[in-house]
Amino acid sequence: MGSFFFIIAVLVILGVLAFAKEFLSEKPKPERLPYRKKDYLLTQAERSFYGVL
């Protein structure tokens, strides 16, 4: 029974270390995202369909 808890504790510690390594490693951040803001919410066809509803 004691070895079972030891194995669980080791697995938890390994999981915490893997989590910390992933989030603490420095990754290069892109300067700008490849997205653009649209000037309008709906296209002309979508607006027309919405008007019919």
N, C-alpha and C positions, 0 to 999 in steps of 0.2 A: 504494500500500500504506500509506503514511503517513497519507493522508487517511481511510482506513478506520478506523485506530486512533483518530484524532481524533474521528470521528463516534461511535464506541463510547464513548470517554471522556466526550464531551458528554452522551450518553444516560444513562450511569451517574451522572454528576453531577446531571442533572435528576431522575433517579429517587430519588437520595438526598435531594435538596431537597424533593421532593414527600412522601417518607416522613417527613422531619423536620417539615414543616409540618403534616401530619396529626396526628402524635403529640405535638407540642409546643404545639399550640393549646389554649387552656383552654376546656373545655366545662363547662357547668353540670351538676353531678352531682345526681341525684335523692336526696332525703333518705331515702326508704324504698323498697324494691322492692315491687312489687305481689303478692308471694308470701306465703303463710301456711304455717307448719309444721303438718303433719297429726299427729293424736294417735296414729295407727296406720299400719302399713306397708301392710297389705292390707285391702280391704273385706271385709264378711262373706261375700259371694258368692265372692270370690277365695280367701278362707281355706277355705271349704267345698270348693271345687274342688281346692285344694292338698291338703286332707286326703284326698280321693279318690285322688289320685295316690300 
